[in-house]
Amino acid sequence: MQCRRCEFENMPGQTACFQCGSLLSAESMDIKVEPPRMALWKKPWRWFMRQVRATRIIPHPKAGWRVPGWCHAFGIGLLGVLLSVVPGLAHVVRKRFRSVGLYLALWGAFVFGLFFFYGGFWGMVFLGLAVAMHAWIAVHAGLLEEVSALRYRLLALALIAVVLAVLYREVGRWVLQDITGGHVTHPVAFHRVREGDFVLVRRSLACEGHLTRGSLVLAPMAAVYGQYSRGARGVIAQIVALPGETLTVEEVPGGGACFAIGGERLEIDRYPVPEWLTMKGLSVTVPKDHFFLSTAFRTRGAYGAADVARACVVPAAGIEAKAFMRWLPVWRRGFVREVE
């Protein structure tokens, strides 16, 4: 094969001239010039940016305009924080998941503790730890590399924690919209609940057919202070009298008192009488679509049957939820039984 440049005879099959190094097969090769084309999904964005530049809203990149370094760092950090609303998502996108694996494991443990001890002191502790760990994951994903000053890191951590705390509250309300809880103020032996226990209640059970005598419910009840009520607040109480029934409190031999419906006494272990209701001659007739609820109150001053009726007779529509589980303490956790 003869080289067209130096006319040297090369061996057949060679691609370059042995003497001058020129390509021997270039004459027979088709040279194709095909520059890479822009992806279809990018073209609308290119058109939009051209229209924006034409209106001079932002200067053209070739005009010497540059993004300040701190703006670039803030943009990257903000994107990482936004993606970290789902813990670890920003690290997955940036292929740095291993660097945050331990933090995610701790966050998951804190969330588990939050639900396991929901309604108690340790539940609040685990909530704070989960929010703090979530905030640290967000800072680690978006701001740890871009922000070096310690005070700015702490400030960012605090601001993100506040935002996440609000987010946790709203998400919790949405996820547990049918379930809430309350603390028991008066023990009921049959239900194995004691003063201070935390029970879970469901709003969907506060309807006709589910509310029976002996049920523990969450309802607004006004605290009795002499001749006035301090305002209604949601408390855990027990249904004792149904609509249309007349409830009385009678003394029992050996001391104490018990509820009676139409002259028939109720069992004390199932329907205990709070101390503030052990008044002589107490008689209350429950109106239609109302229930008589029993719970413990701290009272001051003199009060009578009218004050008791105002505090304990609650309309059926005012009952917010019905208890279905003893939640705290953990060692007595279990479902609440139906009395009747």
KOLZA-55880 format. One record per residue: y, z, x of N, C-alpha, C in turn; residue in three letters; chain. Coordinates in steps of 0.2 Angstrom, whole numbers, plus 5000, padded with zeros to 4 digits. Layout:
# residues N
nnorth,nup,neast,canorth,caup,caeast,cnorth,cup,ceast,resn,chain
Y,Z,X,Y,Z,X,Y,Z,X,ALA,A
...
This chain:
# residues 340
nnorth,nup,neast,canorth,caup,caeast,cnorth,cup,ceast,resn,chain
4994,5000,5004,5000,5000,5000,5006,5000,5004,MET,A
5010,4995,5004,5016,4994,5008,5022,4997,5005,GLN,A
5026,5001,5010,5032,5004,5008,5037,4999,5007,CYS,A
5041,4999,5002,5047,4995,5001,5053,4996,5005,ARG,A
5053,5002,5008,5059,5004,5012,5058,5002,5019,ARG,A
5052,5004,5022,5051,5003,5029,5046,4998,5030,CYS,A
5042,4995,5025,5037,4990,5025,5031,4993,5029,GLU,A
5030,4999,5029,5024,5002,5033,5018,5002,5028,PHE,A
5012,5000,5031,5006,4999,5027,5003,5006,5027,GLU,A
5003,5009,5021,4999,5015,5020,4992,5014,5017,ASN,A
4989,5019,5017,4982,5019,5015,4982,5019,5007,MET,A
4978,5016,5004,4978,5016,4996,4977,5023,4993,PRO,A
4981,5024,4988,4980,5031,4985,4985,5036,4987,GLY,A
4989,5034,4992,4994,5039,4994,5000,5038,4990,GLN,A
5004,5044,4989,5009,5044,4984,5016,5044,4988,THR,A
5016,5045,4995,5022,5045,4999,5021,5041,5005,ALA,A
5026,5038,5008,5025,5034,5014,5024,5039,5020,CYS,A
5019,5037,5024,5017,5041,5030,5023,5041,5035,PHE,A
5026,5036,5035,5031,5035,5040,5038,5038,5038,GLN,A
5041,5036,5032,5047,5038,5030,5047,5043,5025,CYS,A
5042,5044,5022,5042,5049,5017,5044,5047,5010,GLY,A
5045,5041,5009,5048,5038,5002,5042,5038,4997,SER,A
5043,5039,4991,5038,5039,4986,5036,5032,4985,LEU,A
5029,5031,4985,5026,5025,4984,5025,5023,4977,LEU,A
5024,5028,4972,5023,5026,4965,5029,5027,4961,SER,A
5035,5028,4964,5041,5029,4959,5042,5022,4956,ALA,A
5040,5016,4958,5042,5010,4955,5038,5009,4949,GLU,A
5032,5012,4949,5028,5011,4943,5029,5017,4938,SER,A
5032,5022,4939,5033,5028,4935,5039,5027,4930,MET,A
5038,5028,4924,5043,5028,4919,5047,5035,4919,ASP,A
5053,5035,4920,5057,5041,4920,5060,5042,4913,ILE,A
5059,5047,4910,5061,5049,4904,5066,5055,4904,LYS,A
5071,5054,4901,5077,5059,4901,5077,5061,4894,VAL,A
5074,5067,4893,5074,5070,4886,5077,5077,4886,GLU,A
5083,5078,4886,5086,5085,4886,5083,5089,4880,PRO,A
5082,5096,4881,5080,5100,4876,5085,5101,4870,PRO,A
5082,5100,4864,5086,5100,4858,5087,5107,4856,ARG,A
5092,5109,4852,5094,5115,4849,5089,5116,4843,MET,A
5087,5122,4843,5082,5124,4837,5086,5123,4830,ALA,A
5082,5121,4825,5085,5120,4819,5089,5126,4816,LEU,A
5086,5132,4817,5089,5138,4814,5095,5140,4818,TRP,A
5096,5137,4824,5103,5139,4827,5108,5134,4825,LYS,A
5107,5128,4822,5112,5124,4821,5117,5126,4816,LYS,A
5115,5130,4810,5120,5132,4806,5125,5137,4809,PRO,A
5122,5141,4814,5126,5146,4817,5131,5142,4822,TRP,A
5129,5137,4825,5134,5133,4829,5139,5130,4825,ARG,A
5138,5128,4819,5143,5125,4815,5148,5130,4813,TRP,A
5145,5136,4811,5149,5141,4809,5154,5143,4814,PHE,A
5152,5144,4820,5156,5146,4826,5161,5141,4828,MET,A
5160,5134,4827,5165,5129,4828,5170,5130,4823,ARG,A
5168,5131,4816,5174,5132,4811,5178,5138,4813,GLN,A
5175,5144,4815,5179,5150,4817,5184,5148,4823,VAL,A
5181,5145,4828,5186,5143,4833,5191,5139,4831,ARG,A
5190,5134,4827,5195,5129,4824,5201,5133,4821,ALA,A
5199,5139,4818,5204,5142,4814,5208,5147,4819,THR,A
5206,5148,4825,5209,5152,4831,5208,5159,4829,ARG,A
5203,5161,4825,5201,5168,4824,5199,5171,4830,ILE,A
5195,5168,4834,5193,5171,4841,5194,5165,4845,ILE,A
5196,5166,4852,5197,5161,4857,5191,5158,4859,PRO,A
5191,5152,4861,5185,5148,4864,5183,5151,4870,HIS,A
5176,5151,4871,5174,5154,4878,5176,5151,4884,PRO,A
5178,5144,4884,5180,5141,4889,5187,5142,4891,LYS,A
5191,5145,4886,5198,5147,4888,5199,5153,4892,ALA,A
5194,5155,4895,5194,5161,4899,5193,5168,4896,GLY,A
5192,5168,4890,5191,5174,4886,5184,5177,4888,TRP,A
5184,5184,4889,5178,5187,4891,5177,5194,4887,ARG,A
5171,5195,4885,5170,5202,4882,5170,5207,4887,VAL,A
5174,5213,4885,5175,5218,4890,5168,5221,4891,PRO,A
5167,5224,4897,5160,5227,4898,5158,5233,4893,GLY,A
5163,5237,4892,5162,5243,4888,5160,5241,4880,TRP,A
5163,5235,4878,5162,5232,4872,5154,5230,4872,CYS,A
5152,5226,4877,5146,5224,4877,5141,5230,4877,HIS,A
5142,5235,4881,5138,5241,4881,5137,5244,4874,ALA,A
5143,5245,4871,5143,5248,4865,5139,5244,4860,PHE,A
5140,5237,4860,5136,5233,4855,5129,5233,4856,GLY,A
5126,5233,4862,5119,5234,4864,5117,5241,4861,ILE,A
5121,5246,4863,5119,5253,4861,5119,5254,4853,GLY,A
5124,5251,4850,5124,5252,4843,5118,5248,4839,LEU,A
5116,5242,4842,5110,5239,4840,5104,5243,4841,LEU,A
5103,5246,4846,5097,5251,4847,5097,5256,4843,GLY,A
5103,5259,4841,5104,5265,4837,5102,5263,4830,VAL,A
5104,5257,4827,5103,5255,4821,5095,5253,4820,LEU,A
5092,5250,4825,5085,5249,4825,5081,5255,4825,LEU,A
5084,5260,4828,5080,5267,4828,5080,5271,4822,SER,A
5083,5268,4817,5082,5271,4810,5075,5272,4809,VAL,A
5071,5267,4811,5064,5268,4811,5062,5270,4818,VAL,A
5060,5276,4819,5059,5279,4826,5054,5274,4830,PRO,A
5057,5272,4836,5052,5268,4840,5053,5260,4839,GLY,A
5056,5258,4834,5057,5251,4833,5061,5248,4838,LEU,A
5067,5251,4840,5071,5247,4846,5067,5247,4852,ALA,A
5062,5252,4854,5058,5251,4860,5053,5246,4859,HIS,A
5050,5245,4853,5045,5240,4852,5049,5233,4853,VAL,A
5055,5232,4850,5058,5226,4851,5060,5224,4858,VAL,A
5062,5229,4862,5064,5228,4869,5058,5229,4874,ARG,A
5052,5230,4871,5045,5230,4875,5046,5236,4879,LYS,A
5048,5242,4877,5048,5248,4881,5045,5254,4877,ARG,A
5040,5252,4873,5037,5257,4869,5034,5263,4873,PHE,A
5031,5262,4879,5028,5267,4883,5033,5272,4885,ARG,A
5039,5271,4886,5044,5275,4888,5045,5281,4883,SER,A
5044,5279,4876,5045,5284,4871,5039,5286,4867,VAL,A
5033,5285,4870,5027,5287,4866,5027,5294,4865,GLY,A
5028,5298,4870,5028,5306,4870,5033,5308,4865,LEU,A
5039,5305,4865,5044,5307,4860,5042,5306,4853,TYR,A
5039,5300,4852,5037,5299,4845,5031,5303,4843,LEU,A
5027,5305,4847,5021,5310,4846,5024,5317,4844,ALA,A
5029,5319,4847,5033,5325,4845,5036,5325,4839,LEU,A
5040,5319,4838,5043,5318,4831,5038,5318,4825,TRP,A
5032,5315,4826,5027,5315,4821,5025,5322,4820,GLY,A
5024,5326,4825,5022,5333,4824,5027,5337,4821,ALA,A
5033,5336,4822,5039,5340,4819,5039,5338,4811,PHE,A
5038,5331,4810,5038,5329,4803,5032,5332,4799,VAL,A
5026,5332,4802,5021,5336,4799,5022,5343,4797,PHE,A
5025,5347,4802,5027,5354,4801,5032,5354,4796,GLY,A
5037,5350,4795,5042,5350,4790,5038,5350,4783,LEU,A
5033,5345,4782,5030,5345,4775,5025,5351,4774,PHE,A
5022,5353,4780,5017,5358,4779,5020,5365,4777,PHE,A
5026,5366,4780,5030,5372,4779,5036,5371,4774,PHE,A
5036,5366,4770,5041,5364,4766,5043,5370,4761,TYR,A
5050,5372,4761,5052,5377,4756,5053,5384,4760,GLY,A
5051,5384,4766,5051,5391,4770,5056,5390,4776,GLY,A
5056,5396,4780,5060,5396,4786,5058,5391,4791,PHE,A
5051,5391,4792,5049,5386,4797,5049,5379,4795,TRP,A
5049,5378,4789,5051,5371,4786,5058,5368,4789,GLY,A
5063,5373,4788,5069,5371,4790,5070,5370,4798,MET,A
5066,5375,4801,5066,5374,4809,5063,5367,4811,VAL,A
5057,5365,4808,5054,5359,4809,5059,5353,4807,PHE,A
5062,5354,4802,5067,5349,4800,5072,5348,4805,LEU,A
5075,5353,4808,5080,5352,4813,5077,5349,4819,GLY,A
5071,5351,4821,5068,5348,4827,5066,5341,4826,LEU,A
5064,5339,4820,5063,5332,4819,5069,5328,4819,ALA,A
5075,5330,4816,5081,5327,4816,5084,5326,4824,VAL,A
5083,5331,4827,5085,5331,4834,5081,5326,4838,ALA,A
5075,5326,4838,5070,5322,4841,5072,5314,4839,MET,A
5073,5313,4833,5074,5307,4830,5081,5304,4833,HIS,A
5086,5309,4834,5092,5307,4837,5091,5305,4844,ALA,A
5087,5309,4848,5086,5308,4855,5083,5301,4856,TRP,A
5078,5299,4852,5075,5293,4852,5080,5287,4851,ILE,A
5085,5288,4846,5090,5283,4845,5094,5283,4851,ALA,A
5096,5288,4854,5101,5288,4860,5097,5285,4866,VAL,A
5090,5287,4867,5086,5284,4872,5086,5276,4872,HIS,A
5085,5274,4865,5085,5267,4864,5091,5263,4865,ALA,A
5097,5266,4864,5103,5262,4864,5108,5264,4868,GLY,A
5109,5270,4870,5115,5272,4874,5113,5276,4881,LEU,A
5107,5277,4882,5105,5281,4888,5107,5277,4894,LEU,A
5106,5270,4894,5107,5266,4900,5115,5264,4900,GLU,A
5118,5263,4894,5125,5260,4894,5130,5266,4895,GLU,A
5128,5272,4893,5133,5278,4893,5130,5283,4898,VAL,A
5134,5284,4904,5132,5288,4909,5135,5295,4909,SER,A
5141,5296,4906,5144,5302,4906,5140,5307,4901,ALA,A
5139,5313,4903,5135,5318,4899,5139,5320,4893,LEU,A
5145,5321,4893,5149,5323,4887,5149,5317,4882,ARG,A
5149,5311,4884,5148,5306,4879,5141,5305,4876,TYR,A
5136,5307,4880,5129,5307,4878,5128,5312,4872,ARG,A
5131,5318,4874,5130,5324,4869,5134,5322,4863,LEU,A
5140,5319,4863,5144,5318,4857,5140,5313,4853,LEU,A
5137,5307,4856,5133,5302,4853,5127,5306,4850,ALA,A
5124,5310,4853,5118,5314,4850,5120,5318,4844,LEU,A
5126,5321,4844,5128,5325,4839,5129,5321,4833,ALA,A
5133,5316,4834,5135,5311,4828,5129,5308,4825,LEU,A
5124,5306,4829,5118,5303,4827,5114,5308,4823,ILE,A
5114,5314,4825,5110,5319,4822,5113,5321,4815,ALA,A
5120,5321,4814,5123,5322,4808,5121,5316,4803,VAL,A
5122,5310,4805,5120,5305,4801,5113,5305,4799,VAL,A
5108,5306,4803,5101,5307,4802,5099,5312,4797,LEU,A
5103,5318,4798,5102,5324,4793,5103,5321,4786,ALA,A
5109,5318,4785,5111,5315,4778,5105,5310,4776,VAL,A
5103,5306,4781,5098,5301,4779,5092,5304,4777,LEU,A
5090,5310,4781,5083,5313,4779,5084,5316,4772,TYR,A
5090,5319,4770,5090,5322,4764,5090,5317,4758,ARG,A
5093,5311,4759,5093,5306,4754,5086,5303,4753,GLU,A
5083,5302,4759,5076,5299,4759,5071,5304,4756,VAL,A
5072,5311,4757,5068,5316,4754,5068,5316,4747,GLY,A
5074,5316,4745,5076,5316,4737,5072,5310,4734,ARG,A
5072,5304,4737,5069,5298,4734,5062,5299,4734,TRP,A
5059,5301,4740,5052,5301,4741,5049,5307,4736,VAL,A
5052,5312,4736,5050,5318,4732,5054,5319,4726,LEU,A
5056,5313,4722,5060,5314,4716,5056,5317,4711,GLN,A
5050,5317,4710,5046,5321,4705,5044,5328,4707,ASP,A
5045,5330,4713,5043,5336,4716,5048,5340,4719,ILE,A
5049,5346,4717,5053,5351,4720,5050,5358,4720,THR,A
5054,5363,4722,5051,5369,4722,5056,5375,4721,GLY,A
5053,5381,4720,5057,5387,4719,5053,5393,4721,GLY,A
5057,5399,4722,5054,5405,4724,5053,5409,4718,HIS,A
5048,5413,4718,5046,5417,4712,5049,5424,4713,VAL,A
5052,5426,4708,5056,5432,4708,5052,5438,4704,THR,A
5047,5436,4701,5043,5441,4697,5035,5440,4698,HIS,A
5031,5444,4701,5024,5443,4702,5020,5442,4696,PRO,A
5015,5438,4696,5011,5437,4690,5004,5437,4693,VAL,A
5000,5442,4692,4993,5443,4695,4989,5438,4693,ALA,A
4989,5435,4687,4984,5430,4685,4985,5424,4689,PHE,A
4991,5422,4691,4993,5416,4695,4992,5417,4702,HIS,A
4991,5423,4704,4991,5425,4711,4997,5424,4715,ARG,A
5003,5425,4711,5009,5424,4714,5013,5430,4715,VAL,A
5017,5431,4720,5020,5438,4722,5028,5436,4723,ARG,A
5031,5441,4723,5039,5440,4723,5040,5437,4730,GLU,A
5044,5432,4730,5046,5428,4736,5042,5422,4738,GLY,A
5036,5421,4734,5032,5416,4735,5035,5409,4733,ASP,A
5034,5404,4737,5037,5397,4735,5031,5393,4732,PHE,A
5033,5390,4726,5029,5386,4722,5032,5379,4721,VAL,A
5027,5374,4721,5029,5367,4720,5029,5366,4712,LEU,A
5034,5362,4710,5034,5360,4703,5035,5353,4702,VAL,A
5033,5350,4696,5034,5343,4695,5038,5342,4689,ARG,A
5043,5338,4689,5047,5336,4684,5044,5333,4678,ARG,A
5039,5329,4680,5035,5325,4675,5031,5329,4670,SER,A
5030,5335,4672,5026,5340,4668,5030,5344,4663,LEU,A
5036,5343,4664,5041,5347,4659,5042,5343,4653,ALA,A
5037,5342,4649,5037,5338,4643,5032,5341,4638,CYS,A
5033,5339,4632,5029,5342,4626,5022,5341,4628,GLU,A
5018,5346,4627,5010,5345,4628,5008,5348,4635,GLY,A
5013,5349,4639,5011,5352,4646,5014,5359,4646,HIS,A
5019,5361,4642,5022,5368,4642,5018,5372,4637,LEU,A
5014,5377,4640,5010,5381,4636,5012,5389,4638,THR,A
5010,5393,4634,5011,5400,4635,5008,5402,4642,ARG,A
5012,5405,4646,5010,5407,4653,5011,5403,4658,GLY,A
5014,5397,4657,5016,5392,4662,5022,5394,4666,SER,A
5022,5393,4672,5027,5394,4677,5032,5388,4677,LEU,A
5038,5389,4675,5042,5383,4675,5049,5385,4679,VAL,A
5052,5379,4681,5059,5380,4684,5064,5378,4678,LEU,A
5068,5383,4677,5073,5382,4672,5080,5386,4674,ALA,A
5085,5383,4671,5092,5387,4672,5092,5393,4668,PRO,A
5093,5399,4671,5094,5405,4667,5100,5409,4669,MET,A
5103,5412,4665,5110,5415,4666,5108,5422,4668,ALA,A
5111,5425,4674,5110,5432,4676,5114,5436,4671,ALA,A
5111,5442,4669,5114,5446,4664,5118,5452,4668,VAL,A
5125,5452,4667,5129,5457,4670,5133,5460,4665,TYR,A
5131,5465,4661,5134,5469,4656,5135,5464,4650,GLY,A
5141,5463,4648,5142,5459,4642,5144,5451,4644,GLN,A
5142,5449,4650,5144,5442,4651,5138,5440,4656,TYR,A
5138,5433,4656,5133,5430,4660,5136,5427,4666,SER,A
5133,5427,4672,5136,5424,4678,5136,5417,4679,ARG,A
5132,5413,4674,5131,5406,4675,5124,5405,4677,GLY,A
5122,5399,4674,5115,5397,4674,5113,5395,4681,ALA,A
5107,5396,4684,5104,5394,4690,5097,5393,4689,ARG,A
5094,5388,4693,5087,5386,4692,5083,5392,4695,GLY,A
5078,5395,4691,5074,5400,4694,5067,5399,4691,VAL,A
5062,5401,4695,5055,5401,4692,5054,5407,4687,ILE,A
5052,5405,4681,5051,5410,4676,5044,5408,4672,ALA,A
5042,5412,4668,5036,5412,4664,5037,5411,4657,GLN,A
5034,5406,4654,5034,5405,4647,5030,5411,4643,ILE,A
5034,5415,4639,5030,5420,4635,5030,5419,4628,VAL,A
5035,5417,4625,5035,5415,4618,5037,5408,4616,ALA,A
5033,5405,4611,5034,5398,4610,5039,5397,4604,LEU,A
5041,5391,4602,5046,5390,4597,5044,5393,4590,PRO,A
5048,5397,4587,5047,5400,4580,5044,5407,4581,GLY,A
5042,5409,4586,5038,5416,4587,5043,5421,4588,GLU,A
5041,5427,4586,5045,5433,4587,5042,5438,4592,THR,A
5046,5439,4598,5043,5443,4603,5046,5450,4603,LEU,A
5042,5455,4605,5044,5462,4605,5041,5465,4611,THR,A
5044,5470,4614,5042,5474,4620,5040,5480,4617,VAL,A
5033,5482,4618,5030,5488,4616,5028,5493,4622,GLU,A
5028,5499,4621,5026,5504,4626,5018,5504,4626,GLU,A
5015,5505,4632,5008,5506,4632,5006,5513,4635,VAL,A
5001,5516,4633,4999,5523,4635,4998,5523,4642,PRO,A
5001,5528,4645,5001,5529,4652,5007,5527,4656,GLY,A
5012,5524,4652,5018,5521,4655,5018,5514,4655,GLY,A
5024,5511,4656,5024,5504,4656,5025,5501,4649,GLY,A
5025,5494,4649,5027,5490,4643,5023,5484,4643,ALA,A
5022,5481,4637,5019,5474,4637,5023,5470,4632,CYS,A
5022,5464,4632,5025,5459,4627,5020,5459,4621,PHE,A
5023,5458,4615,5019,5457,4609,5022,5451,4605,ALA,A
5017,5447,4602,5019,5441,4598,5017,5442,4591,ILE,A
5021,5443,4587,5019,5445,4580,5015,5451,4579,GLY,A
5016,5456,4583,5013,5462,4583,5006,5462,4587,GLY,A
5004,5457,4590,4998,5456,4594,5000,5457,4601,GLU,A
4998,5462,4605,4999,5463,4612,4996,5457,4616,ARG,A
5000,5456,4622,4998,5451,4627,4995,5455,4633,LEU,A
4991,5452,4636,4988,5455,4642,4993,5456,4648,GLU,A
4993,5462,4651,4998,5463,4655,4998,5459,4662,ILE,A
4991,5458,4664,4990,5455,4670,4992,5447,4670,ASP,A
4992,5445,4664,4994,5438,4662,5001,5437,4661,ARG,A
5004,5442,4657,5011,5442,4655,5014,5448,4657,TYR,A
5016,5449,4663,5019,5456,4665,5026,5456,4663,PRO,A
5029,5462,4661,5035,5463,4659,5040,5465,4665,VAL,A
5045,5461,4666,5050,5463,4671,5053,5470,4669,PRO,A
5055,5474,4674,5058,5480,4673,5064,5480,4669,GLU,A
5069,5475,4669,5075,5475,4665,5074,5473,4658,TRP,A
5067,5471,4656,5066,5470,4649,5062,5475,4646,LEU,A
5061,5481,4649,5058,5486,4646,5062,5491,4642,THR,A
5066,5488,4638,5071,5492,4634,5067,5493,4627,MET,A
5069,5499,4624,5066,5501,4618,5069,5497,4612,LYS,A
5064,5495,4608,5066,5491,4602,5068,5484,4603,GLY,A
5067,5481,4609,5069,5474,4610,5065,5469,4606,LEU,A
5068,5465,4602,5065,5460,4598,5069,5454,4598,SER,A
5066,5448,4599,5069,5442,4600,5065,5437,4596,VAL,A
5069,5433,4591,5065,5427,4588,5068,5421,4591,THR,A
5063,5417,4593,5064,5411,4597,5065,5405,4592,VAL,A
5071,5402,4593,5073,5396,4588,5068,5390,4589,PRO,A
5069,5385,4585,5065,5379,4586,5067,5375,4592,LYS,A
5062,5372,4595,5063,5368,4602,5066,5373,4607,ASP,A
5064,5379,4607,5066,5384,4612,5060,5388,4615,HIS,A
5061,5391,4621,5056,5395,4623,5059,5401,4626,PHE,A
5055,5407,4626,5057,5413,4629,5054,5413,4636,PHE,A
5058,5414,4641,5056,5414,4648,5057,5421,4651,LEU,A
5052,5423,4655,5052,5430,4658,5053,5429,4665,SER,A
5058,5433,4668,5058,5433,4675,5062,5439,4677,THR,A
5063,5441,4684,5066,5447,4686,5073,5445,4687,ALA,A
5078,5450,4685,5085,5449,4686,5087,5456,4689,PHE,A
5093,5456,4693,5096,5462,4695,5102,5462,4690,ARG,A
5102,5468,4686,5107,5468,4681,5112,5474,4682,THR,A
5118,5474,4680,5123,5479,4681,5126,5481,4674,ARG,A
5127,5487,4672,5131,5489,4666,5126,5488,4660,GLY,A
5128,5490,4655,5124,5490,4648,5123,5483,4646,ALA,A
5118,5482,4643,5116,5475,4640,5111,5477,4634,TYR,A
5111,5472,4629,5107,5473,4623,5103,5467,4622,GLY,A
5100,5467,4616,5095,5461,4614,5099,5454,4614,ALA,A
5105,5454,4612,5109,5448,4612,5110,5445,4619,ALA,A
5111,5450,4624,5112,5447,4631,5105,5445,4633,ASP,A
5099,5448,4632,5093,5446,4634,5091,5439,4631,VAL,A
5093,5438,4624,5092,5432,4621,5096,5426,4624,ALA,A
5102,5428,4626,5106,5423,4629,5104,5420,4636,ARG,A
5101,5425,4639,5098,5424,4646,5091,5420,4646,ALA,A
5087,5423,4642,5080,5421,4642,5077,5416,4637,CYS,A
5081,5414,4632,5079,5409,4627,5082,5403,4629,VAL,A
5078,5398,4632,5080,5392,4635,5078,5386,4630,VAL,A
5082,5381,4629,5080,5375,4626,5074,5371,4629,PRO,A
5070,5368,4626,5065,5364,4629,5067,5359,4634,ALA,A
5073,5356,4632,5076,5350,4636,5079,5353,4642,ALA,A
5080,5360,4642,5083,5363,4648,5078,5365,4654,GLY,A
5072,5364,4652,5066,5366,4657,5066,5360,4662,ILE,A
5067,5361,4668,5067,5355,4673,5060,5353,4675,GLU,A
5056,5358,4677,5049,5356,4679,5044,5362,4678,ALA,A
5038,5360,4679,5032,5365,4678,5029,5366,4685,LYS,A
5027,5372,4687,5024,5373,4693,5016,5371,4693,ALA,A
5014,5368,4698,5007,5366,4699,5003,5368,4705,PHE,A
5007,5371,4710,5004,5373,4716,5008,5379,4719,MET,A
5004,5384,4722,5006,5389,4726,5007,5386,4733,ARG,A
5013,5386,4736,5013,5382,4742,5014,5387,4748,TRP,A
5018,5392,4748,5019,5397,4753,5018,5404,4750,LEU,A
5015,5408,4754,5013,5408,4760,5006,5403,4761,PRO,A
5005,5401,4767,5000,5396,4768,4993,5399,4766,VAL,A
4992,5405,4767,4985,5408,4766,4983,5409,4759,TRP,A
4988,5408,4754,4987,5409,4747,4988,5402,4744,ARG,A
4988,5397,4748,4990,5390,4745,4984,5388,4740,ARG,A
4986,5385,4734,4981,5383,4730,4985,5381,4723,GLY,A
4981,5378,4718,4984,5376,4712,4985,5381,4707,PHE,A
4990,5381,4703,4991,5386,4698,4987,5385,4692,VAL,A
4983,5390,4690,4979,5389,4684,4983,5390,4677,ARG,A
4980,5387,4672,4983,5387,4666,4981,5394,4662,GLU,A
4985,5397,4659,4984,5404,4656,4980,5402,4649,VAL,A
4983,5397,4645,4980,5396,4639,4979,5388,4638,GLU,A
